[in-house]
Amino acid sequence: MYSFLSINKLQSDLKSGAVSCKTLVEELVSEIKKKKQLNAFLEVFEKSALVQAIVVDEKIKSGKQGKLAGVVVGLKDNICYKGHKVSASSKILEGFESLYSATVVERLLAEDAIIIGRLNCDEFAMGSSNENSAFGNVLNPLNEKCVPGGSSGGAAAAVAANLCHISLGSDTGGSIRQPASFTGTVGIKPTYGRVSRYGLIAYASSFDQIGPITKSVEDTALALEVICGLDPRDNTSSSEKVETFSKGLAADKKYKIAYLKECVNAEGLDPEVKSSILKQIEILKAAGHQLEEVSFPYLEYLVPTYYVLTTAEASSNLSRFSGIHYGHRTENATDLESTYKKSRSEGFGKEVKRRIMLGTFVLSAGYYDAYYSKGQKVRRIIQQKTKEIFKDFDFILTPSTPGTAFEFGKNSADPIKMYLEDIFTVQAPIAGIPAISVPCGTHSNGLPMGLQLMADYFEEEKLLNLASKIKPLA
């Protein structure tokens, strides 16, 4: 089987004829079947992937290939691909086939990437462990007793297990960065608006962003520059210029970096994660960067603010899944009202129903000002404080997660404990800024640990440049 090391090496081998796209797809399809116990893929698009592979092989022979020629990509099961099923890992959309492709899919295909299948995730991207999928848990390929993280658990597991070269996930509160940390991969959440959300099944529209999960910062940079950019079909997409991120990695720049006191000293932070982060801080100082401890007094407000606002948006967004137009419809209805109630009760899982009910509550007439309106005010305070830090610093550094991947069932009985897994990752989506998780070391339990970097709006080029300098400790 071909051993994938990087996109650049892959494309060199494809040009030399050492391997073909068709062979790559055939080998990966076989590997997915061998590792089916991981449950990373809900469906393999074997037929369409082979057709695309043959087309790309011809383009490579004629020298007309795109930037991602031959790169085999897995899609999180909330990203639409025309003529292929998409379900958001929910029974309410089981059997639904997309009528159009997401903008990110169109951009991948335009650069000759090959899409191999759809990846398991927490239902409607709601979860931090991939235990909420209607189609079973995804196992962490590094330790199958542990979760791969969520909600993009299948996307991270597939890359870590060498079942695809890169994957696309979505990040609402850490759903790319947390599973990247748990699987030893690289995951980035771009600036809000940097990547079109057209064709992404919405969870919380003012937070959701699509981003790549890869084996290296170099591959992340290349994938990101392909999917970024203005899209007239998404009114929230930005017209900000898209730099050639992959060319900015070599620059040897010295930066001013803030590390958050409350995060590094957080109660519940694994001592080995803390030690690894502090060692990386010293390494960055030795390399000529200026690092200072900075206070961020709103850490305890991040998770409550995030869950008040995102559940409110989820309550609104998921109202479209009614059992009337498409997806699951109950067989036990007697009238219109019972069609709605029973279709949604049968189709949605426990966690999704919990968040819809919570969101409906915070938007209700008697509680709107007390919860939703106040949540928006706190969001503005968090944005302002974050922006204030960027007046003096280029980056904010924190751990990606409080610990390493945990065992199945450890947190699932306590929703609050599970929600607190997002404590370090929710600041970036609340503020709308870009953030990346990179591997920073290996725990004594054998599992990877992640370091998170956040940058100011549209500073992905700088963010990737510094991230490429972080090397995991032995």
The 8 nearest C-alpha neighbors of each residue, nearest first, counted from 0:
[[1, 26, 2, 23, 27, 30, 22, 3],
 [0, 2, 3, 23, 18, 26, 22, 27],
 [3, 1, 0, 4, 161, 9, 5, 23],
 [4, 2, 5, 1, 9, 164, 161, 6],
 [3, 5, 2, 8, 6, 9, 214, 7],
 [6, 4, 8, 7, 3, 9, 218, 215],
 [5, 7, 9, 8, 10, 218, 70, 4],
 [6, 8, 10, 5, 9, 11, 218, 4],
 [9, 7, 11, 5, 10, 6, 12, 4],
 [10, 8, 6, 12, 11, 7, 5, 13],
 [11, 9, 13, 7, 12, 8, 14, 6],
 [10, 12, 8, 14, 9, 13, 7, 15],
 [13, 11, 17, 15, 9, 10, 14, 18],
 [12, 14, 10, 16, 18, 11, 15, 19],
 [13, 15, 11, 16, 12, 10, 59, 60],
 [16, 14, 12, 13, 17, 11, 18, 10],
 [15, 17, 13, 18, 14, 12, 19, 11],
 [18, 16, 12, 15, 13, 19, 14, 11],
 [19, 17, 16, 13, 12, 22, 20, 23],
 [20, 18, 22, 21, 13, 23, 56, 16],
 [19, 21, 23, 52, 22, 69, 56, 24],
 [22, 20, 52, 24, 19, 23, 53, 49],
 [23, 21, 25, 19, 20, 24, 26, 18],
 [24, 22, 20, 26, 21, 25, 27, 19],
 [23, 25, 27, 21, 26, 22, 28, 20],
 [26, 24, 22, 28, 23, 27, 21, 29],
 [25, 27, 29, 23, 24, 28, 22, 30],
 [28, 26, 30, 24, 29, 25, 162, 31],
 [27, 29, 31, 25, 30, 26, 24, 32],
 [28, 30, 26, 32, 27, 31, 25, 33],
 [29, 31, 27, 33, 32, 28, 26, 34],
 [32, 30, 28, 34, 33, 29, 162, 35],
 [31, 33, 35, 29, 30, 34, 28, 27],
 [34, 32, 30, 31, 35, 29, 36, 28],
 [35, 33, 31, 36, 32, 37, 30, 38],
 [34, 36, 32, 37, 38, 33, 31, 39],
 [35, 37, 38, 34, 138, 33, 39, 137],
 [38, 36, 138, 35, 39, 137, 34, 140],
 [39, 37, 137, 36, 35, 40, 138, 136],
 [38, 40, 153, 119, 37, 137, 118, 157],
 [41, 39, 118, 42, 119, 38, 117, 43],
 [40, 42, 119, 118, 117, 39, 38, 43],
 [43, 41, 40, 117, 116, 44, 118, 84],
 [42, 44, 116, 45, 115, 117, 40, 41],
 [45, 43, 116, 115, 46, 47, 48, 42],
 [44, 46, 48, 43, 47, 49, 115, 28],
 [45, 47, 49, 48, 44, 50, 43, 51],
 [46, 48, 50, 49, 44, 45, 51, 115],
 [49, 47, 51, 45, 115, 50, 46, 44],
 [50, 48, 52, 46, 51, 47, 21, 45],
 [49, 51, 47, 53, 52, 48, 46, 54],
 [50, 52, 54, 48, 49, 53, 47, 113],
 [53, 51, 49, 20, 21, 55, 54, 50],
 [52, 54, 56, 50, 55, 51, 21, 49],
 [55, 53, 51, 57, 52, 56, 58, 50],
 [54, 56, 58, 52, 57, 53, 111, 59],
 [57, 55, 53, 59, 58, 54, 20, 52],
 [56, 58, 60, 54, 55, 59, 61, 53],
 [59, 57, 55, 64, 63, 61, 60, 56],
 [60, 58, 62, 64, 56, 61, 57, 63],
 [59, 61, 57, 58, 62, 56, 14, 63],
 [60, 62, 58, 59, 63, 57, 64, 56],
 [63, 61, 59, 60, 64, 58, 14, 57],
 [64, 62, 58, 61, 59, 65, 60, 57],
 [63, 65, 58, 59, 68, 62, 111, 55],
 [64, 66, 110, 68, 111, 67, 63, 109],
 [67, 65, 110, 68, 64, 111, 225, 221],
 [68, 66, 112, 110, 70, 65, 111, 69],
 [69, 67, 111, 65, 112, 70, 64, 66],
 [68, 70, 20, 112, 71, 67, 113, 111],
 [69, 71, 112, 67, 68, 113, 164, 72],
 [72, 70, 113, 164, 163, 114, 112, 69],
 [71, 73, 114, 166, 165, 163, 113, 115],
 [72, 74, 166, 116, 115, 114, 117, 163],
 [75, 73, 117, 167, 118, 166, 76, 116],
 [74, 76, 118, 168, 77, 117, 154, 78],
 [75, 77, 87, 117, 118, 85, 78, 119],
 [76, 78, 87, 200, 75, 199, 85, 79],
 [79, 77, 199, 76, 198, 75, 101, 74],
 [78, 80, 100, 101, 198, 97, 85, 199],
 [81, 79, 100, 83, 97, 99, 101, 82],
 [80, 82, 99, 100, 97, 98, 83, 79],
 [81, 83, 97, 96, 98, 80, 84, 99],
 [84, 82, 96, 81, 80, 97, 85, 79],
 [83, 85, 96, 95, 97, 94, 86, 82],
 [84, 86, 76, 96, 95, 79, 87, 77],
 [85, 87, 92, 88, 93, 89, 76, 95],
 [86, 88, 77, 123, 76, 89, 122, 85],
 [89, 87, 122, 86, 132, 133, 120, 119],
 [90, 88, 133, 91, 122, 87, 86, 92],
 [91, 89, 93, 346, 92, 133, 347, 327],
 [90, 92, 346, 327, 89, 326, 93, 347],
 [93, 91, 326, 86, 90, 95, 89, 327],
 [92, 94, 90, 86, 95, 91, 326, 89],
 [93, 95, 92, 96, 84, 326, 86, 85],
 [96, 94, 92, 84, 93, 326, 85, 86],
 [97, 95, 84, 83, 85, 82, 94, 98],
 [96, 98, 81, 99, 82, 83, 79, 84],
 [99, 97, 81, 82, 96, 100, 80, 79],
 [100, 98, 81, 97, 80, 79, 101, 82],
 [101, 99, 80, 81, 79, 104, 198, 102],
 [198, 100, 102, 79, 104, 103, 197, 80],
 [101, 103, 105, 104, 197, 106, 100, 195],
 [104, 102, 106, 226, 101, 105, 107, 195],
 [105, 103, 107, 101, 102, 106, 100, 108],
 [104, 106, 102, 108, 103, 107, 109, 100],
 [107, 105, 109, 103, 104, 108, 226, 102],
 [106, 108, 104, 110, 112, 109, 105, 103],
 [107, 109, 111, 112, 105, 110, 106, 104],
 [110, 108, 106, 107, 111, 105, 65, 112],
 [109, 111, 65, 66, 67, 108, 107, 112],
 [112, 110, 68, 108, 65, 109, 67, 55],
 [111, 113, 70, 67, 108, 68, 107, 69],
 [114, 112, 71, 48, 72, 70, 51, 115],
 [115, 113, 72, 71, 48, 73, 116, 112],
 [114, 116, 44, 48, 73, 43, 72, 113],
 [117, 115, 43, 44, 73, 42, 114, 74],
 [118, 116, 74, 76, 42, 75, 40, 41],
 [117, 119, 40, 75, 153, 76, 41, 39],
 [118, 120, 153, 39, 41, 40, 76, 88],
 [121, 119, 151, 150, 153, 152, 129, 132],
 [120, 122, 132, 129, 131, 150, 124, 126],
 [121, 123, 132, 88, 124, 89, 131, 87],
 [122, 124, 87, 125, 121, 202, 88, 89],
 [125, 123, 121, 150, 122, 126, 120, 202],
 [126, 124, 123, 121, 122, 150, 351, 350],
 [125, 127, 150, 121, 149, 128, 124, 129],
 [126, 128, 149, 148, 150, 129, 417, 420],
 [127, 129, 148, 149, 130, 146, 126, 147],
 [130, 128, 121, 149, 131, 152, 150, 120],
 [129, 131, 136, 128, 132, 121, 135, 137],
 [132, 130, 121, 129, 122, 126, 133, 350],
 [133, 131, 121, 122, 134, 88, 135, 130],
 [132, 134, 89, 88, 135, 90, 131, 122],
 [135, 133, 132, 88, 136, 89, 119, 41],
 [136, 134, 132, 133, 137, 130, 38, 131],
 [135, 137, 130, 129, 138, 132, 38, 134],
 [136, 138, 38, 39, 37, 153, 129, 152],
 [139, 137, 37, 143, 146, 147, 140, 136],
 [138, 140, 147, 143, 146, 141, 142, 145],
 [141, 139, 142, 143, 160, 138, 156, 37],
 [142, 140, 139, 143, 182, 446, 159, 160],
 [143, 141, 139, 140, 144, 145, 138, 446],
 [142, 144, 139, 138, 145, 140, 141, 146],
 [145, 143, 142, 406, 407, 146, 138, 139],
 [146, 144, 406, 143, 405, 407, 142, 139],
 [145, 147, 139, 148, 128, 407, 138, 404],
 [148, 146, 139, 152, 178, 181, 138, 156],
 [149, 147, 178, 128, 152, 127, 146, 177],
 [150, 148, 127, 128, 152, 151, 129, 174],
 [149, 151, 121, 174, 124, 126, 120, 127],
 [152, 150, 149, 154, 120, 174, 168, 153],
 [153, 151, 149, 148, 147, 155, 154, 150],
 [152, 154, 39, 119, 156, 118, 155, 151],
 [153, 155, 151, 157, 152, 166, 156, 118],
 [154, 156, 152, 158, 157, 153, 179, 178],
 [157, 155, 159, 153, 158, 154, 160, 152],
 [156, 158, 162, 160, 154, 155, 159, 153],
 [157, 159, 161, 155, 160, 156, 163, 165],
 [158, 160, 156, 157, 161, 155, 182, 184],
 [159, 161, 157, 158, 162, 140, 156, 141],
 [162, 160, 158, 163, 159, 157, 164, 3],
 [161, 163, 157, 160, 27, 31, 158, 30],
 [164, 162, 161, 71, 158, 165, 72, 157],
 [163, 165, 71, 72, 158, 70, 161, 3],
 [166, 164, 213, 72, 163, 158, 212, 73],
 [167, 165, 73, 72, 212, 154, 211, 74],
 [166, 168, 211, 74, 210, 75, 212, 73],
 [169, 167, 75, 151, 210, 209, 175, 211],
 [168, 170, 209, 208, 210, 175, 174, 207],
 [169, 171, 174, 175, 208, 173, 207, 172],
 [172, 170, 207, 206, 173, 174, 208, 428],
 [173, 171, 425, 170, 174, 428, 424, 421],
 [172, 174, 424, 176, 170, 177, 175, 171],
 [173, 175, 170, 150, 149, 151, 176, 177],
 [176, 174, 170, 186, 173, 151, 177, 178],
 [175, 177, 186, 179, 173, 436, 178, 174],
 [176, 178, 180, 179, 173, 175, 174, 148],
 [179, 177, 148, 181, 180, 149, 147, 152],
 [180, 178, 184, 176, 182, 186, 177, 181],
 [179, 181, 449, 177, 178, 183, 182, 448],
 [180, 182, 178, 404, 179, 147, 403, 183],
 [183, 181, 179, 184, 180, 178, 159, 147],
 [184, 182, 447, 438, 180, 179, 181, 185],
 [183, 185, 179, 214, 182, 213, 180, 438],
 [186, 184, 437, 213, 179, 212, 436, 214],
 [187, 185, 212, 176, 179, 436, 175, 435],
 [188, 186, 435, 210, 434, 189, 176, 211],
 [187, 189, 434, 433, 210, 170, 435, 208],
 [190, 188, 433, 187, 193, 191, 210, 434],
 [191, 189, 433, 432, 193, 457, 431, 456],
 [190, 192, 431, 193, 189, 208, 432, 206],
 [193, 191, 236, 237, 235, 194, 190, 195],
 [192, 194, 190, 191, 237, 227, 228, 236],
 [195, 193, 227, 192, 228, 226, 209, 196],
 [196, 194, 236, 197, 230, 233, 102, 192],
 [195, 197, 199, 198, 233, 194, 208, 209],
 [198, 196, 101, 195, 199, 233, 102, 232],
 [101, 197, 199, 79, 78, 196, 100, 200],
 [198, 200, 78, 196, 197, 77, 201, 79],
 [201, 199, 77, 198, 78, 202, 87, 123],
 [202, 200, 199, 203, 204, 316, 207, 123],
 [201, 203, 313, 204, 123, 316, 200, 124],
 [204, 202, 312, 309, 313, 206, 205, 207],
 [203, 205, 206, 207, 201, 202, 312, 316],
 [204, 206, 203, 207, 191, 312, 309, 428],
 [205, 207, 171, 204, 428, 203, 208, 429],
 [208, 206, 171, 204, 170, 203, 205, 169],
 [209, 207, 170, 169, 191, 171, 188, 210],
 [210, 208, 169, 168, 170, 194, 167, 207],
 [209, 211, 188, 168, 167, 187, 169, 189],
 [212, 210, 167, 166, 168, 186, 219, 213],
 [211, 213, 186, 166, 185, 165, 167, 155],
 [214, 212, 165, 185, 215, 219, 184, 218],
 [213, 215, 184, 185, 218, 158, 216, 212],
 [216, 214, 217, 218, 213, 185, 219, 184],
 [215, 217, 219, 218, 467, 220, 185, 463],
 [218, 216, 220, 215, 219, 245, 221, 467],
 [217, 219, 221, 215, 220, 216, 222, 6],
 [220, 218, 216, 222, 217, 221, 213, 223],
 [221, 219, 245, 223, 244, 217, 218, 222],
 [222, 220, 218, 245, 224, 223, 219, 217],
 [223, 221, 219, 225, 220, 224, 218, 226],
 [224, 222, 220, 225, 226, 221, 219, 227],
 [223, 225, 227, 221, 222, 226, 244, 243],
 [224, 226, 223, 222, 227, 106, 221, 107],
 [225, 227, 103, 223, 224, 106, 194, 222],
 [228, 226, 194, 224, 193, 225, 223, 241],
 [229, 227, 193, 194, 241, 230, 238, 237],
 [228, 230, 238, 237, 236, 231, 195, 227],
 [229, 231, 232, 233, 236, 195, 228, 234],
 [232, 230, 233, 234, 229, 236, 195, 235],
 [231, 233, 230, 234, 197, 195, 236, 102],
 [234, 232, 235, 231, 236, 230, 197, 195],
 [233, 235, 236, 232, 231, 230, 237, 192],
 [234, 236, 233, 192, 237, 195, 191, 196],
 [237, 235, 192, 229, 195, 233, 234, 230],
 [236, 238, 192, 229, 239, 193, 235, 228],
 [237, 239, 229, 240, 228, 236, 193, 230],
 [240, 238, 237, 241, 228, 229, 457, 193],
 [239, 241, 242, 238, 228, 237, 229, 457],
 [242, 240, 228, 239, 243, 227, 224, 244],
 [243, 241, 244, 240, 460, 224, 247, 245],
 [242, 244, 245, 246, 224, 241, 247, 460],
 [243, 245, 460, 220, 247, 242, 246, 224],
 [244, 246, 220, 221, 247, 243, 248, 217],
 [247, 245, 244, 248, 243, 249, 250, 242],
 [248, 246, 244, 245, 249, 250, 460, 464],
 [249, 247, 464, 246, 250, 245, 463, 467],
 [248, 250, 247, 251, 246, 464, 245, 467],
 [251, 249, 248, 252, 247, 464, 246, 465],
 [252, 250, 249, 253, 464, 248, 465, 468],
 [253, 251, 250, 254, 465, 464, 288, 461],
 [254, 252, 288, 287, 251, 255, 289, 286],
 [255, 253, 288, 256, 393, 289, 252, 392],
 [254, 256, 289, 392, 393, 290, 288, 394],
 [257, 255, 290, 394, 392, 393, 395, 289],
 [258, 256, 395, 291, 290, 292, 293, 396],
 [259, 257, 396, 292, 395, 293, 397, 291],
 [258, 260, 293, 262, 261, 294, 292, 295],
 [261, 259, 294, 263, 262, 292, 293, 264],
 [260, 262, 264, 265, 259, 263, 295, 294],
 [263, 261, 265, 259, 264, 260, 397, 423],
 [262, 264, 260, 265, 261, 273, 259, 397],
 [265, 263, 261, 262, 260, 266, 268, 273],
 [266, 264, 262, 261, 268, 263, 267, 260],
 [265, 267, 268, 264, 262, 269, 261, 263],
 [266, 268, 265, 269, 401, 402, 270, 264],
 [269, 267, 401, 265, 266, 270, 402, 273],
 [268, 270, 402, 272, 271, 401, 267, 273],
 [271, 269, 273, 272, 274, 268, 275, 267],
 [272, 270, 274, 273, 269, 275, 442, 443],
 [271, 273, 275, 269, 274, 270, 276, 402],
 [274, 272, 270, 276, 271, 275, 277, 263],
 [273, 275, 271, 277, 272, 276, 270, 278],
 [274, 276, 272, 278, 273, 277, 271, 279],
 [275, 277, 279, 273, 278, 274, 272, 280],
 [278, 276, 280, 274, 279, 275, 273, 281],
 [277, 279, 281, 275, 280, 276, 274, 282],
 [278, 280, 282, 276, 281, 277, 283, 275],
 [281, 279, 277, 283, 278, 282, 276, 284],
 [280, 282, 284, 278, 279, 283, 285, 277],
 [283, 281, 279, 285, 284, 280, 278, 286],
 [284, 282, 286, 280, 285, 281, 288, 279],
 [283, 285, 288, 281, 287, 286, 282, 289],
 [284, 286, 282, 287, 283, 281, 288, 280],
 [287, 285, 283, 284, 288, 282, 253, 281],
 [288, 286, 284, 285, 253, 289, 283, 254],
 [289, 287, 284, 253, 254, 283, 286, 255],
 [288, 290, 255, 284, 256, 254, 287, 291],
 [291, 289, 256, 257, 255, 288, 284, 292],
 [292, 290, 257, 293, 258, 256, 289, 255],
 [291, 293, 258, 260, 257, 259, 294, 290],
 [294, 292, 259, 260, 257, 258, 291, 295],
 [293, 295, 260, 259, 296, 261, 292, 258],
 [294, 296, 297, 259, 261, 298, 293, 260],
 [297, 295, 298, 294, 261, 299, 300, 384],
 [296, 298, 300, 299, 295, 301, 381, 384],
 [299, 297, 300, 301, 296, 295, 261, 422],
 [298, 300, 297, 301, 302, 303, 296, 422],
 [301, 299, 297, 298, 303, 302, 304, 377],
 [302, 300, 304, 298, 299, 303, 305, 426],
 [301, 303, 305, 304, 300, 422, 306, 419],
 [304, 302, 306, 305, 300, 301, 307, 299],
 [305, 303, 374, 307, 301, 302, 306, 300],
 [304, 306, 302, 308, 303, 307, 309, 301],
 [305, 307, 309, 303, 308, 304, 310, 302],
 [308, 306, 304, 305, 310, 309, 303, 371],
 [309, 307, 311, 305, 306, 310, 304, 371],
 [308, 310, 312, 203, 306, 311, 307, 305],
 [309, 311, 358, 313, 354, 312, 308, 307],
 [358, 310, 312, 314, 308, 309, 313, 359],
 [311, 313, 203, 309, 315, 310, 314, 316],
 [312, 314, 310, 316, 202, 315, 203, 311],
 [315, 313, 355, 358, 311, 312, 317, 359],
 [314, 316, 312, 313, 318, 317, 311, 359],
 [317, 315, 313, 318, 314, 312, 201, 319],
 [316, 318, 319, 314, 315, 320, 313, 202],
 [317, 319, 320, 315, 316, 314, 321, 313],
 [320, 318, 317, 321, 316, 315, 322, 324],
 [321, 319, 318, 317, 322, 343, 91, 326],
 [320, 322, 323, 339, 319, 343, 318, 342],
 [321, 323, 328, 342, 327, 320, 326, 325],
 [322, 324, 321, 325, 328, 339, 338, 320],
 [323, 325, 322, 326, 321, 320, 319, 328],
 [326, 324, 323, 322, 327, 95, 92, 320],
 [325, 327, 92, 91, 95, 322, 93, 328],
 [326, 328, 91, 322, 92, 346, 342, 329],
 [329, 327, 322, 342, 326, 330, 323, 338],
 [330, 328, 342, 331, 341, 332, 338, 327],
 [329, 331, 332, 328, 342, 338, 341, 333],
 [332, 330, 329, 333, 341, 338, 337, 342],
 [333, 331, 338, 337, 334, 330, 329, 341],
 [332, 334, 337, 331, 338, 335, 336, 330],
 [335, 333, 337, 336, 332, 338, 339, 331],
 [336, 334, 338, 337, 339, 333, 332, 340],
 [335, 337, 339, 338, 334, 340, 332, 333],
 [336, 338, 340, 332, 339, 334, 335, 341],
 [339, 337, 332, 335, 336, 341, 340, 342],
 [340, 338, 336, 337, 342, 321, 341, 343],
 [339, 341, 337, 343, 338, 342, 344, 336],
 [340, 342, 344, 343, 338, 337, 339, 345],
 [343, 341, 329, 328, 345, 322, 339, 344],
 [342, 344, 346, 341, 345, 340, 347, 339],
 [345, 343, 341, 342, 346, 347, 340, 352],
 [346, 344, 342, 343, 341, 347, 329, 91],
 [347, 345, 91, 343, 90, 344, 342, 327],
 [348, 346, 343, 344, 345, 91, 351, 352],
 [347, 349, 351, 350, 352, 346, 133, 89],
 [348, 350, 352, 351, 353, 347, 131, 354],
 [349, 351, 353, 352, 348, 354, 131, 125],
 [350, 352, 354, 353, 348, 349, 347, 355],
 [353, 351, 355, 349, 350, 354, 356, 348],
 [354, 352, 350, 356, 351, 355, 349, 357],
 [353, 355, 357, 351, 310, 356, 352, 358],
 [356, 354, 314, 352, 358, 357, 353, 359],
 [357, 355, 359, 353, 354, 358, 360, 352],
 [356, 358, 354, 360, 355, 359, 353, 310],
 [311, 359, 357, 310, 355, 314, 361, 360],
 [358, 360, 356, 362, 357, 361, 314, 355],
 [359, 361, 357, 363, 358, 362, 356, 366],
 [362, 360, 358, 367, 370, 366, 363, 371],
 [363, 361, 367, 359, 360, 371, 358, 311],
 [364, 362, 360, 366, 367, 361, 365, 359],
 [363, 365, 366, 367, 362, 368, 361, 360],
 [364, 366, 363, 367, 368, 369, 362, 361],
 [365, 367, 369, 363, 361, 368, 364, 370],
 [368, 366, 362, 371, 361, 370, 369, 363],
 [369, 367, 372, 370, 366, 371, 373, 365],
 [368, 370, 366, 367, 373, 372, 371, 361],
 [371, 369, 373, 361, 367, 368, 372, 374],
 [370, 372, 374, 367, 373, 361, 368, 362],
 [373, 371, 368, 375, 374, 370, 367, 376],
 [372, 374, 376, 370, 375, 371, 369, 368],
 [373, 375, 371, 377, 304, 372, 376, 370],
 [374, 376, 378, 372, 373, 377, 371, 379],
 [377, 375, 373, 379, 378, 374, 380, 372],
 [376, 378, 380, 374, 379, 375, 381, 373],
 [379, 377, 375, 381, 376, 380, 374, 382],
 [378, 380, 382, 376, 377, 381, 383, 375],
 [379, 381, 377, 383, 382, 378, 384, 376],
 [382, 380, 378, 384, 379, 383, 385, 377],
 [383, 381, 430, 379, 385, 380, 384, 386],
 [382, 384, 386, 380, 385, 381, 387, 379],
 [385, 383, 387, 381, 386, 382, 380, 388],
 [384, 386, 382, 388, 387, 383, 381, 389],
 [387, 385, 383, 389, 384, 388, 382, 390],
 [386, 388, 384, 390, 385, 389, 383, 391],
 [389, 387, 385, 390, 386, 391, 392, 384],
 [390, 388, 392, 386, 391, 387, 393, 455],
 [391, 389, 387, 388, 392, 386, 393, 385],
 [390, 392, 389, 388, 393, 387, 255, 257],
 [393, 391, 389, 255, 256, 394, 390, 388],
 [392, 394, 255, 256, 389, 254, 454, 391],
 [395, 393, 256, 454, 453, 392, 257, 396],
 [394, 396, 257, 453, 258, 452, 256, 454],
 [395, 397, 258, 452, 451, 257, 394, 453],
 [398, 396, 451, 258, 262, 399, 450, 259],
 [397, 399, 450, 451, 400, 449, 276, 423],
 [400, 398, 451, 450, 449, 423, 436, 397],
 [399, 401, 402, 398, 423, 177, 420, 449],
 [402, 400, 268, 269, 267, 420, 398, 399],
 [403, 401, 269, 400, 268, 272, 404, 448],
 [402, 404, 181, 448, 405, 446, 447, 400],
 [405, 403, 181, 146, 145, 147, 402, 406],
 [406, 404, 145, 146, 403, 407, 409, 402],
 [405, 407, 145, 144, 409, 146, 408, 404],
 [408, 406, 145, 409, 146, 144, 405, 130],
 [407, 409, 411, 410, 406, 412, 130, 405],
 [408, 410, 407, 406, 411, 405, 412, 413],
 [411, 409, 417, 412, 413, 408, 416, 414],
 [410, 412, 408, 413, 409, 414, 417, 130],
 [413, 411, 410, 414, 408, 409, 417, 416],
 [412, 414, 416, 411, 415, 410, 417, 409],
 [415, 413, 417, 416, 418, 412, 411, 410],
 [416, 414, 418, 417, 413, 419, 410, 420],
 [417, 415, 419, 413, 418, 414, 410, 420],
 [416, 418, 414, 415, 419, 410, 420, 413],
 [417, 419, 415, 420, 416, 421, 414, 302],
 [420, 418, 421, 422, 416, 417, 415, 302],
 [419, 421, 418, 417, 422, 400, 401, 127],
 [422, 420, 419, 424, 423, 418, 425, 173],
 [421, 423, 419, 420, 424, 302, 425, 301],
 [424, 422, 421, 425, 399, 400, 426, 398],
 [423, 425, 173, 421, 426, 422, 172, 427],
 [426, 424, 172, 427, 428, 423, 421, 173],
 [427, 425, 429, 424, 428, 430, 301, 423],
 [426, 428, 432, 430, 429, 425, 431, 434],
 [429, 427, 431, 430, 206, 425, 426, 172],
 [430, 428, 426, 427, 431, 425, 378, 305],
 [429, 431, 382, 427, 428, 432, 426, 381],
 [432, 430, 428, 191, 429, 427, 190, 433],
 [431, 433, 190, 456, 427, 430, 455, 428],
 [434, 432, 190, 189, 188, 454, 453, 427],
 [435, 433, 453, 188, 452, 187, 427, 454],
 [434, 436, 187, 452, 451, 186, 188, 176],
 [437, 435, 451, 176, 186, 450, 185, 449],
 [436, 438, 185, 449, 450, 439, 435, 451],
 [439, 437, 449, 183, 471, 448, 440, 450],
 [440, 438, 471, 449, 450, 448, 472, 470],
 [441, 439, 471, 472, 448, 447, 438, 473],
 [440, 442, 447, 446, 448, 445, 473, 443],
 [441, 443, 444, 445, 446, 447, 271, 448],
 [442, 444, 445, 441, 446, 271, 447, 440],
 [445, 443, 442, 446, 441, 403, 447, 404],
 [446, 444, 443, 442, 441, 447, 141, 142],
 [445, 447, 442, 441, 444, 403, 448, 141],
 [448, 446, 441, 183, 440, 442, 181, 182],
 [447, 449, 440, 180, 441, 439, 438, 403],
 [448, 450, 180, 438, 399, 439, 437, 436],
 [449, 451, 398, 399, 437, 436, 439, 438],
 [452, 450, 436, 399, 397, 398, 435, 396],
 [451, 453, 396, 435, 434, 395, 394, 397],
 [454, 452, 434, 395, 394, 433, 396, 435],
 [453, 455, 394, 433, 458, 462, 393, 432],
 [454, 456, 458, 432, 389, 457, 433, 453],
 [455, 457, 432, 458, 190, 433, 454, 431],
 [458, 456, 459, 190, 455, 433, 193, 432],
 [459, 457, 460, 461, 456, 455, 454, 462],
 [460, 458, 462, 461, 457, 463, 433, 189],
 [459, 461, 244, 463, 462, 458, 464, 247],
 [462, 460, 464, 459, 463, 458, 465, 247],
 [463, 461, 459, 464, 460, 465, 466, 454],
 [464, 462, 466, 460, 461, 465, 459, 467],
 [463, 465, 248, 461, 467, 462, 466, 460],
 [464, 466, 468, 467, 462, 463, 461, 469],
 [467, 465, 463, 468, 469, 464, 462, 216],
 [466, 468, 465, 464, 216, 469, 463, 248],
 [467, 469, 465, 466, 470, 464, 283, 248],
 [470, 468, 466, 467, 471, 439, 465, 437],
 [469, 471, 439, 468, 472, 438, 467, 440],
 [472, 470, 439, 440, 438, 473, 469, 441],
 [473, 471, 440, 439, 470, 441, 275, 279],
 [472, 440, 471, 441, 439, 470, 442, 275]]
